[in-house]
Amino acid sequence: MTQTDETTRLLNTLVRTPALISELLSDIPLNTIQLRPSPEEFSVLESICHLRDIEVEGYTVRIRRLLEEDHPELADIDGARLAAERDYNSQQLDLALEAFESARKVNLEVLRKADDNDLNKRGSLEGVGELSLQSLMTMMAEHDEGHIDDLRHARRLLRLEQ
């Protein structure tokens, strides 16, 4: 199995995300995790529940289908709709984080085994268009970074960091 430097970089980024999120959450007061910075933004709790559901219902399914099917049509996931329907702000932070970490670990095990042929397998993602398993990994890393930025923003609002 050969993997490019870019694949290795992406895998390392995806590996670090759960620990970084745990670190960012470590001193956020529990009585603030349901507060939204604005009506359009997720609370800390909603963000973690969103990461969990996107990992399980989005990335896990997309990775499997890209590897197992010939050019699959992959559905988009409406994160805001899920947050409302599932009432993320009533869920438990620790359980959501554990589920995200567990699903990410499984996805990384699959991605580490992917060879160049696997990484180039293609499908079509609703609202995005053509993508490969490699480009899905890039999307995952970018999505993670967006939520890490959101957590840092929440910490600044709570005056936990500058």
One Martini backbone bead per residue (centre of mass of N, CA, C, O) as a GRO file, in nm:
protein
  162
    1MET     BB    1   0.095   0.037   0.024
    2THR     BB    2   0.026   0.364  -0.095
    3GLN     BB    3   0.094   0.703   0.017
    4THR     BB    4   0.068   1.015   0.018
    5ASP     BB    5   0.149   1.298   0.174
    6GLU     BB    6  -0.143   1.402   0.178
    7THR     BB    7  -0.272   1.157   0.310
    8THR     BB    8  -0.104   1.163   0.566
    9ARG     BB    9  -0.190   1.445   0.652
   10LEU     BB   10  -0.493   1.387   0.671
   11LEU     BB   11  -0.480   1.161   0.877
   12ASN     BB   12  -0.344   1.328   1.100
   13THR     BB   13  -0.571   1.533   1.123
   14LEU     BB   14  -0.804   1.328   1.188
   15VAL     BB   15  -0.671   1.217   1.446
   16ARG     BB   16  -0.653   1.496   1.616
   17THR     BB   17  -0.941   1.604   1.658
   18PRO     BB   18  -1.057   1.469   1.918
   19ALA     BB   19  -0.838   1.580   2.112
   20LEU     BB   20  -0.880   1.879   2.052
   21ILE     BB   21  -1.174   1.892   2.137
   22SER     BB   22  -1.135   1.796   2.426
   23GLU     BB   23  -0.953   2.029   2.506
   24LEU     BB   24  -1.158   2.262   2.439
   25LEU     BB   25  -1.378   2.138   2.651
   26SER     BB   26  -1.246   2.103   2.942
   27ASP     BB   27  -1.330   2.431   3.047
   28ILE     BB   28  -1.620   2.431   2.977
   29PRO     BB   29  -1.899   2.521   3.104
   30LEU     BB   30  -2.188   2.341   3.128
   31ASN     BB   31  -2.381   2.606   3.148
   32THR     BB   32  -2.281   2.687   2.823
   33ILE     BB   33  -2.330   2.456   2.592
   34GLN     BB   34  -2.632   2.581   2.494
   35LEU     BB   35  -2.513   2.833   2.381
   36ARG     BB   36  -2.564   3.076   2.138
   37PRO     BB   37  -2.401   3.319   1.965
   38SER     BB   38  -2.635   3.269   1.752
   39PRO     BB   39  -2.909   3.170   1.575
   40GLU     BB   40  -2.710   3.039   1.339
   41GLU     BB   41  -2.554   2.896   1.565
   42PHE     BB   42  -2.397   2.666   1.734
   43SER     BB   43  -2.357   2.510   1.995
   44VAL     BB   44  -2.146   2.315   2.151
   45LEU     BB   45  -2.335   2.070   2.164
   46GLU     BB   46  -2.433   2.079   1.870
   47SER     BB   47  -2.154   2.043   1.741
   48ILE     BB   48  -2.097   1.757   1.855
   49CYS     BB   49  -2.349   1.618   1.744
   50HIS     BB   50  -2.286   1.684   1.452
   51LEU     BB   51  -2.020   1.536   1.428
   52ARG     BB   52  -2.135   1.261   1.490
   53ASP     BB   53  -2.352   1.239   1.260
   54ILE     BB   54  -2.162   1.292   1.022
   55GLU     BB   55  -1.974   1.056   1.073
   56VAL     BB   56  -2.189   0.829   1.064
   57GLU     BB   57  -2.404   0.928   0.824
   58GLY     BB   58  -2.180   1.028   0.630
   59TYR     BB   59  -1.878   0.922   0.621
   60THR     BB   60  -1.918   0.621   0.660
   61VAL     BB   61  -2.103   0.582   0.416
   62ARG     BB   62  -1.920   0.709   0.198
   63ILE     BB   63  -1.676   0.531   0.228
   64ARG     BB   64  -1.811   0.261   0.179
   65ARG     BB   65  -1.938   0.327  -0.100
   66LEU     BB   66  -1.679   0.403  -0.250
   67LEU     BB   67  -1.547   0.114  -0.204
   68GLU     BB   68  -1.812  -0.077  -0.306
   69GLU     BB   69  -1.895   0.118  -0.538
   70ASP     BB   70  -2.003   0.237  -0.853
   71HIS     BB   71  -2.054   0.547  -0.851
   72PRO     BB   72  -2.200   0.688  -0.618
   73GLU     BB   73  -2.487   0.832  -0.473
   74LEU     BB   74  -2.459   1.100  -0.244
   75ALA     BB   75  -2.591   1.223   0.032
   76ASP     BB   76  -2.693   1.480   0.192
   77ILE     BB   77  -2.671   1.675   0.501
   78ASP     BB   78  -2.890   1.836   0.732
   79GLY     BB   79  -2.774   1.973   1.014
   80ALA     BB   80  -3.001   2.167   1.107
   81ARG     BB   81  -3.229   1.964   1.100
   82LEU     BB   82  -3.110   1.761   1.299
   83ALA     BB   83  -3.086   1.950   1.541
   84ALA     BB   84  -3.392   1.993   1.566
   85GLU     BB   85  -3.508   1.700   1.559
   86ARG     BB   86  -3.287   1.600   1.798
   87ASP     BB   87  -3.225   1.796   2.017
   88TYR     BB   88  -2.919   1.857   2.095
   89ASN     BB   89  -2.956   2.038   2.366
   90SER     BB   90  -3.056   1.753   2.525
   91GLN     BB   91  -2.790   1.626   2.525
   92GLN     BB   92  -2.490   1.447   2.582
   93LEU     BB   93  -2.170   1.532   2.557
   94ASP     BB   94  -2.006   1.274   2.628
   95LEU     BB   95  -2.161   1.084   2.431
   96ALA     BB   96  -2.109   1.239   2.169
   97LEU     BB   97  -1.800   1.232   2.183
   98GLU     BB   98  -1.764   0.926   2.195
   99ALA     BB   99  -1.907   0.865   1.924
  100PHE     BB  100  -1.719   1.027   1.749
  101GLU     BB  101  -1.452   0.887   1.825
  102SER     BB  102  -1.538   0.602   1.738
  103ALA     BB  103  -1.608   0.662   1.440
  104ARG     BB  104  -1.334   0.779   1.362
  105LYS     BB  105  -1.166   0.529   1.420
  106VAL     BB  106  -1.299   0.350   1.210
  107ASN     BB  107  -1.246   0.530   0.963
  108LEU     BB  108  -0.935   0.526   0.990
  109GLU     BB  109  -0.894   0.225   0.948
  110VAL     BB  110  -0.997   0.230   0.658
  111LEU     BB  111  -0.814   0.460   0.539
  112ARG     BB  112  -0.534   0.323   0.598
  113LYS     BB  113  -0.603   0.080   0.382
  114ALA     BB  114  -0.589   0.265   0.154
  115ASP     BB  115  -0.522   0.291  -0.169
  116ASP     BB  116  -0.485   0.452  -0.457
  117ASN     BB  117  -0.737   0.329  -0.585
  118ASP     BB  118  -0.929   0.401  -0.355
  119LEU     BB  119  -0.872   0.716  -0.347
  120ASN     BB  120  -0.990   0.733  -0.663
  121LYS     BB  121  -1.261   0.681  -0.598
  122ARG     BB  122  -1.591   0.755  -0.728
  123GLY     BB  123  -1.845   1.010  -0.686
  124SER     BB  124  -2.163   1.166  -0.590
  125LEU     BB  125  -2.237   1.472  -0.427
  126GLU     BB  126  -2.477   1.635  -0.307
  127GLY     BB  127  -2.404   1.973  -0.395
  128VAL     BB  128  -2.101   1.906  -0.523
  129GLY     BB  129  -2.027   1.633  -0.672
  130GLU     BB  130  -1.748   1.524  -0.768
  131LEU     BB  131  -1.569   1.255  -0.591
  132SER     BB  132  -1.323   1.134  -0.382
  133LEU     BB  133  -1.184   0.990  -0.123
  134GLN     BB  134  -0.968   1.207  -0.094
  135SER     BB  135  -1.170   1.452  -0.101
  136LEU     BB  136  -1.327   1.360   0.148
  137MET     BB  137  -1.095   1.398   0.346
  138THR     BB  138  -1.076   1.701   0.302
  139MET     BB  139  -1.363   1.765   0.396
  140MET     BB  140  -1.330   1.659   0.680
  141ALA     BB  141  -1.102   1.851   0.768
  142GLU     BB  142  -1.259   2.115   0.711
  143HIS     BB  143  -1.494   2.057   0.899
  144ASP     BB  144  -1.336   2.033   1.155
  145GLU     BB  145  -1.210   2.319   1.148
  146GLY     BB  146  -1.475   2.471   1.175
  147HIS     BB  147  -1.540   2.352   1.466
  148ILE     BB  148  -1.286   2.445   1.601
  149ASP     BB  149  -1.336   2.743   1.553
  150ASP     BB  150  -1.603   2.751   1.709
  151LEU     BB  151  -1.478   2.672   1.983
  152ARG     BB  152  -1.285   2.911   2.001
  153HIS     BB  153  -1.505   3.123   1.996
  154ALA     BB  154  -1.650   3.032   2.251
  155ARG     BB  155  -1.403   3.076   2.435
  156ARG     BB  156  -1.381   3.380   2.387
  157LEU     BB  157  -1.665   3.453   2.492
  158LEU     BB  158  -1.576   3.313   2.780
  159ARG     BB  159  -1.272   3.387   2.838
  160LEU     BB  160  -1.056   3.128   2.781
  161GLU     BB  161  -0.946   3.294   2.530
  162GLN     BB  162  -0.780   3.503   2.277
   0.00000   0.00000   0.00000
